[in-house]
């Protein structure tokens, strides 16, 4: 149980100064990205990785394989997208909200309850003016018929609209099913393609799951423990990333003070002067980075907090799919490139699934040694297969020596295959 100190600021004890390289290696080791080995293997590895990271973000963009699959592929040896479906079906993980839509460990279900309860009590999620009668109708239909897709529900309501029933409409129905999901009355039992299938929470949730709503102290401890396990160290803002409420922020500070008093956590100072809180045991670690290149999803847990990314890696990363085409610098969906213990470039890829071709539309590399270019080529070959493609094509003319060398390696792979 977290010791409550009723203070609103963490103690101002002197902090240990750490180099950016040490901070990076702590973060990468906790993310399972420091050495050449994968965090886990096969079907069973999916639940293990989600449990360790605390969440894996879901995203709809499919220029390359979607973010949730990409993040798991980066960490699970021999990963296949069907493994994620298996973990959902076995009720090892579930879909809900972390700081965004995500897969979460089923063990952590109770920590989704504060948001569910707040939305049920009237807190806005995406939209206002939900038709309460329609919400009840949607719930009763799923209760009577079993699991349904949003498409099944909305198509029925569209049919009713055509018979002049007036208020039935697919848009309100879609909002109703989302409302039921966000307030915890429905859970997602699987997906068909990217179509969600919903059923009543009482029929989906395993009977062993703790359903007691945590208080702010318990929620804060969960956030601190999850963040330290997944990242090793974090600043105050990171523990409550995109979460609302002063009581929760204060509870996080109290939790950190308790951990500092016990010696479990120490304060550290980055080269930029920012204060972080670190698992004390990790300061003794001297793990060395491997030589593997990894292509990261823009929504990877390592880089999703952009300020942290700048602080640790001096890497100013922005996903540009939301930027007007004329203002893009690195490409629509550029992926950060991780090599050894640093982020060393960006690559804008697109999987042309009809042609089964992985296209490289833009490439920016900050390293040029042969060992790196060779490792990048190997990773691109693996990424090509992950995206169910048969060849890689550099669409733009390679202008730098590094890009030209990469093209040679890729041509060499073509020759041997």
Phi, psi and omega in degrees: 000135182288133176287123181267121184253357178053042177241156182250007176216147180282145183310145183263037176298158180297144183257150176279130180275130178236150177285159177299324180297319178294317178300316180299315184292324175297312182297315182293322179297316181291333178276357180074029186236009186276317182255186186280346183278155174278157179292326186206176183224138169067198186302315183293339182289337183298307180297324180297316182291317178299318179297319181290314182286335182094331177191158168229121187289142177261137175218151186272341185295132186233033175301316164239182182307140189302156191305317184296321176289321182298313181300318180289320178301325180295336187241344184248118179295137179064027182296140171228143182307329180297337179298325179293317177300321180297317180296324176293314182297325179279359178062035174274332179223164177214162178266132168196215188242129169254265163261350176206178177302135188202162165269133184233155175294136179300329177302335184265013185307318185298336181279356170272346185296322179303318178291317179302314181294322180295320179290322177297328181278357175119358178295138182286141171252274178259332191210161177255182171057049175282133179285109185296325178295319179294321178301316179295321180296317179296316180299314183295325179293315179294323177300321184279323190256345185094192188299139180220155171273158175302325180297323179296319182289311184292327180294324177295319182290329175295320177299318180294326178299323181292344177261019174065038174279351169089279191277348176289131180199144186296326181295312174300325180293321178294321176296321182298315182291326176293320177299314179298322178291311184293332179269004170091006179280334178238152171233158177272122183262353179166178178228147173242104194070241174246012178277122180283146173243127187249149170214170180296136179304321182295338178267344185260318189292126178299149184288347180274353185285134176288123182245022176276124181295127180287149171278178185296328178293316179292319179296318179297315178300319178299315180294317180295313180297317180297315182294316180293322178295318185277330187238344179085315179210154183200155172270174185303318183297325184292328182296329181242035183308119179060024175251146186261158167109121177296321179303321179291318179298319179295322179295324176297318178297319178298318179298316180295321178298318179297317180293324177294317179301323183278348182089000181289326182238143173235153176273137177230158180240130179281166177302333179278355178095000180284149180262130177237161179241126191233143171299119188302324183298331185288343180293336181274351183287137177234037181296139181261147180286149174278184184252010182283142170269141174231133172267118186262148171291147173302340181254017179297144180303332181292323191246359188295329175269101191295324179296317177299320179299318178293319184292315185278322190246357186050045186235107183270092188255137174219132173283134190253009178293340178264003180262137176308141186309320184292341183258359180288141180254315187253348178124164186302315186221060185287139183257133174293143179253121178257130176222127185055247183242030180211160173269123195235015179163183181222145177222126180262110184245156172215132177266109174276098189287331178292316179274351183054050183232127173270115184261134173258109185266338177201150184212128176227117184240137178259359177235153184225358183294151185301320181300320179292314182298321178296316179294324177295318178298319179298316180293323178296322176298317178294318179296324176301312180293321177301325179271013177059039177251163183247346181209161178242134179231126172276111188283325179268156181289121179300122184256329182266162178298323180296315180295322179293322178293321177298318179300321178297316179298316180295322176295324178295320177298319180300319182296317183282339179270000000 
